[in-house]
Amino acid sequence: MEFDREGELVLPAARGKALRLKAGSAVRITNPFGTQAIDTWAFAADDMSEYLSMENVRSFNSVVCIDQGVALVSTERRPIITIVEDTSAGRHDTLLCACNPAIYRELGVKGFHRSCSGNMHEALTEIGRDIPFTPAALNLFMSVRVEPDQTLTRLLPASKPGSYVTLRAEFDVILVLSSCPQDVTTINGPDRTPRDCMLEILAPGAFA
Amino acid sequence: MEFDREGELVLPAARGKALRLKAGSAVRITNPFGTQAIDTWAFAADDMSEYLSMENVRSFNSVVCIDQGVALVSTERRPIITIVEDTSAGRHDTLLCACNPAIYRELGVKGFHRSCSGNMHEALTEIGRDIPFTPAALNLFMSVRVEPDQTLTRLLPASKPGSYVTLRAEFDVILVLSSCPQDVTTINGPDRTPRDCMLEILAPGAFA
């Protein structure tokens, strides 16, 4: 697909990053090992109280996991970002909370451990923004399945090395991405190793 | 089960109510027709930023719907309320957003329509509290099923008339209940009629 590359950066393993995206701009997130979960949030740039809402996405689309074509709506139920390319295994998770300090305590970790929730707040602070809570994240590249008995199974990551997902901003947004720091469970693969991912910023109109 | 009744009130159809519950106190919610969905939130009384979190509940218990025995944990992953009695059909929903103004616009409603989201904020204001967002609600008496293809089916309410759910506060909490005002879809039954429910406040220790 044609596009103009406007910038390129590394999302370091276990770290977060907030990006200002103008309407129509996109970010391509490339997963070199195919194993790295990326917790994703989007906020309206001019009103952080409107944000990508997993509970509204499930209600709007009547699905519990995300593939290209599912409308990623905000708390106002308007599309805020759109998946315009996806070479991953898809079925991105909407059900599990971003990892947070309480989870790592539960898992027996002593002292500080990075978390997606902490990464999100840290990344917003770095661009002078703030929110007083942690919305549910869209967990890209993360595989969870609801069984017929309505229990939930965490699966190993199923995407090929080098697969990518491209998200387009439907209006001016603050996008926050976190390379999940989970190294106790196998949600980032059997070797429990968070990995760097690549971010390419693509010009408005590339995916019109 | 033995208990001391400390108070009784009506939760009017399509309205919300915020209750201060001391640690160990409980509220029994009786559904006279068995059809009324009750959207439920709980906040730590001394710190509203800690609240009952559907995404943490799903993660903590590895389930997507709620029956007695599932730990209803907060954003800090400690139990905040507990279901101590349940004579309903169970399988209470965690997946769908509280109804909100945008949903009613989507459904073609012109002008103001009450919503669970609006009820929650209104009820908090009535007791001098406020939060700047709408957490996902625990949707008591509401039936949603995840299919093998990971789509989501809204079912008719399945509880018998007069069935009840009793929630105990694990520490001092603000509990918010909303009788769902949905009268366009059949989530509150085929006659699309929100109904009054009864609330009984039960003394601390009744369900120790």
Interface residues (C-beta under 8 A of the other chain):
Chain A: S49 S53 M54 E55 N56 R58 S59 S62 V63 V64 C65 T75 E76 R77 R78 R91 L95 L96 C97 A98 N100 A102 I103 E106 I131 P132 F133 T134 P135 A136 R145 V146 P148 Q150 T151 L152 T153 R154
Chain B: S49 S53 M54 E55 N56 R58 S59 S62 V63 V64 C65 T75 E76 R77 R78 R91 L95 L96 C97 A98 N100 A102 I103 E106 I131 P132 F133 T134 P135 A136 R145 V146 P148 Q150 T151 L152 T153 R154
